Amino acid sequence: MEKLNLLDLLKGNPYPGRGIVLGKTPDGKSAVAVYFIMGRSENSRNRVFVPTEDGIRTEAHDPAKMTDPSLIIYHPVRKAGRDLIVTNGDQTDTVRDYLLEGRTFAEALKTRTFEPDGPNWTPRISGLLSPDGSFQLSILKSAEGDSACCCRYFYDYDAPLPGEGRFIHTYMGDGNPLPSFAGDPERVALDAGTPEALADQVWEALNPENKVSLFVRFVDLADGSHRDVIRNRY
């Protein structure tokens, strides 16, 4: 699979929706986790990322303007032991509960389906980053827009190469209905040496009208310490 330029992918897509990147820094010393959200409606854009004890959660920037919290207020990033869970919805909690019970990432997501927001049927995308830098990704999506069938795809990367990651997002671009992500997670270059530099690059590349919030974490593979950066539109 060709290694793609993450920033070019973002600049070339006005609406990738929500996205996850997992991978490794160029020096191979840190694991990388990236999560971003975008929005077209006032309700979707009215959000910020706020840190929590074990990750982040979304929160209304202006509570008075929040009309429907059901699919936009959740914990995108949470820890389960030494594992880091990154998702685009409340399946974060499903995965966390299963892992703490000694069960698996895949078992948890087999209990979930795509989001109930027809006609888009937004995919649920999820990632699990392990302390050794290996990771898993998943997407749960409708069968070519048919809500009668949920297709579940799982990807396992046991030895990510330095300076690269895998990128999965909810939409291929803008549209009505929104076209779901297609194909395997994209292989992308990660050339930034600090979380601040990567956050700056990604935030700049996201469409200025639609970007809402961004989270970047670098995890030291030697001692498990981490550094986070959050960018919010508001």
C-alpha positions in Angstrom: 0.0 0.0 0.0 1.3 3.4 -1.0 2.3 5.7 1.9 0.1 8.9 1.6 0.6 12.4 2.9 -1.9 12.9 5.7 -2.0 16.6 5.3 -2.7 16.4 1.6 -5.5 14.0 2.3 -7.1 16.4 4.8 -6.6 19.4 2.6 -8.2 17.6 -0.3 -11.3 16.5 1.6 -13.6 19.3 2.9 -15.5 16.9 5.1 -13.8 13.7 6.3 -16.1 14.0 9.3 -14.4 12.4 12.3 -11.0 10.8 12.0 -8.6 8.6 13.9 -4.8 8.2 13.2 -2.7 5.7 15.1 1.0 5.1 14.5 4.5 5.9 15.6 6.9 8.9 15.6 9.8 9.1 13.1 12.3 8.1 15.8 10.2 5.1 16.8 10.2 6.1 20.4 6.6 7.1 20.8 3.2 5.9 19.8 0.9 8.5 18.2 -2.9 8.9 18.6 -4.9 11.6 16.7 -8.6 12.2 16.9 -10.5 15.0 15.3 -14.2 16.0 14.8 -15.9 18.2 12.2 -19.4 19.6 11.9 -21.7 21.1 9.3 -24.7 22.0 11.6 -24.7 24.5 14.4 -25.4 21.6 16.8 -22.3 19.7 15.6 -20.0 22.7 15.6 -21.1 23.7 19.2 -18.5 21.4 20.8 -15.1 21.4 22.5 -12.8 18.7 23.8 -12.1 18.9 27.5 -9.6 16.7 29.4 -10.7 14.1 31.8 -8.9 11.9 34.3 -8.5 9.1 31.7 -8.8 10.9 28.4 -11.1 13.5 26.9 -14.8 14.1 26.4 -16.9 16.4 24.2 -18.8 19.2 25.8 -21.2 21.9 24.5 -19.4 25.2 24.0 -22.7 27.0 24.5 -25.2 24.7 26.4 -28.1 27.0 25.4 -27.5 26.1 21.7 -27.3 22.3 22.2 -30.4 20.8 20.6 -29.6 17.1 20.5 -26.7 15.6 22.5 -27.4 12.0 21.6 -24.6 11.4 19.0 -22.2 14.3 19.7 -21.6 14.2 23.5 -19.4 11.2 24.5 -15.9 10.2 25.6 -13.7 9.9 22.4 -10.6 8.9 24.3 -10.4 6.7 27.5 -7.9 4.4 29.1 -8.5 0.7 30.0 -5.6 -0.3 32.1 -2.6 0.6 29.9 -4.6 0.5 26.6 -5.9 3.6 25.0 -9.3 3.6 23.3 -10.1 6.1 20.6 -13.6 6.2 19.0 -16.1 8.5 17.4 -19.0 7.7 19.8 -20.2 6.1 23.0 -18.8 2.8 21.9 -15.7 4.0 23.7 -17.4 3.0 26.9 -18.5 -0.3 25.4 -14.9 -1.2 24.5 -13.6 -0.1 27.9 -16.2 -2.2 29.8 -15.3 -5.3 27.8 -11.6 -4.8 28.1 -11.9 -4.4 31.9 -13.9 -7.7 32.0 -11.0 -9.5 30.2 -12.8 -9.6 26.8 -11.7 -8.2 23.5 -11.9 -5.1 21.3 -13.7 -7.1 18.6 -16.1 -8.7 21.0 -17.2 -5.3 22.2 -17.8 -3.9 18.8 -19.8 -6.9 17.6 -22.4 -5.7 20.0 -22.6 -2.3 18.3 -23.6 -1.0 14.8 -23.4 2.2 12.8 -25.0 5.4 14.1 -28.8 5.7 13.7 -28.7 8.9 11.7 -30.3 7.8 8.4 -29.9 8.4 5.5 -26.2 8.9 6.4 -25.9 5.9 8.7 -22.6 7.3 9.9 -19.9 4.6 10.5 -18.6 4.0 14.0 -14.8 4.1 13.8 -12.7 2.8 16.7 -9.1 2.3 17.6 -7.2 0.5 20.4 -3.6 1.5 21.1 -1.5 -1.0 23.2 1.4 0.0 25.4 3.9 -1.6 23.0 2.7 0.6 20.2 0.7 -2.1 18.4 -2.8 -1.1 17.5 -6.2 -2.2 16.2 -8.7 -0.3 14.1 -12.3 -1.0 13.2 -15.2 0.4 11.2 -18.8 -0.5 11.5 -20.8 0.6 8.5 -24.0 0.0 6.5 -23.9 -2.1 3.4 -23.7 0.5 0.7 -26.1 2.7 2.5 -28.6 -0.1 3.3 -29.4 0.0 7.0 -30.6 -3.6 7.0 -27.0 -4.9 7.1 -24.1 -3.8 9.3 -20.6 -4.6 7.9 -17.9 -4.9 10.6 -14.2 -4.6 9.6 -11.2 -5.1 11.9 -7.6 -4.4 11.3 -4.6 -5.4 13.4 -1.1 -3.8 13.2 1.4 -5.6 15.5 4.5 -3.8 14.5 3.9 -0.2 13.1 6.9 1.3 11.3 8.5 4.5 12.6 7.2 7.6 10.9 3.9 6.2 9.7 0.4 5.4 10.8 -3.0 4.3 9.6 -5.9 6.8 9.1 -9.6 6.0 9.1 -12.4 8.5 8.9 -16.2 8.5 8.7 -16.8 10.1 5.2 -15.1 10.1 1.9 -16.2 13.7 1.4 -19.2 16.0 1.6 -22.6 15.1 0.2 -26.3 14.4 0.9 -26.3 11.7 2.1 -22.7 11.7 3.3 -20.6 8.9 1.6 -19.2 6.5 4.1 -15.5 5.7 4.2 -14.5 3.0 1.8 -11.5 0.7 1.6 -8.8 -0.1 4.2 -7.4 2.4 6.6 -5.0 4.7 4.7 -1.3 4.4 5.3 0.0 7.8 6.1 3.4 9.5 6.9 3.9 10.9 10.3 6.9 13.2 10.2 6.3 15.5 13.2 8.6 14.9 16.1 6.4 16.5 18.8 2.6 16.4 19.6 2.5 20.2 19.3 4.0 20.1 15.8 1.7 17.4 14.6 -1.3 19.2 16.1 -0.4 22.4 14.3 0.0 20.5 11.0 -3.3 18.7 11.2 -5.3 21.7 12.5 -4.0 23.8 9.7 -4.9 21.1 7.1 -8.5 20.6 8.3 -11.2 22.6 6.4 -11.5 25.9 8.3 -15.3 26.0 7.9 -16.0 22.5 9.2 -13.2 21.8 11.7 -14.3 21.7 15.4 -11.8 20.0 17.7 -8.5 18.0 17.6 -6.7 15.8 20.1 -3.1 14.5 19.7 -1.3 12.2 22.2 2.3 11.0 22.1 3.0 8.0 24.3 6.6 7.2 25.3 7.0 3.5 24.5 9.8 3.1 27.2 8.0 4.4 30.2 4.3 4.9 29.2 4.3 8.6 29.9 2.3 10.8 27.5 2.0 14.3 26.2 -1.4 15.7 25.0 -2.4 18.6 22.8 -6.0 19.8 22.3 -7.2 22.3 19.7 -10.7 23.7 19.8 -12.4 26.0 17.3 -14.2 27.8 20.2 
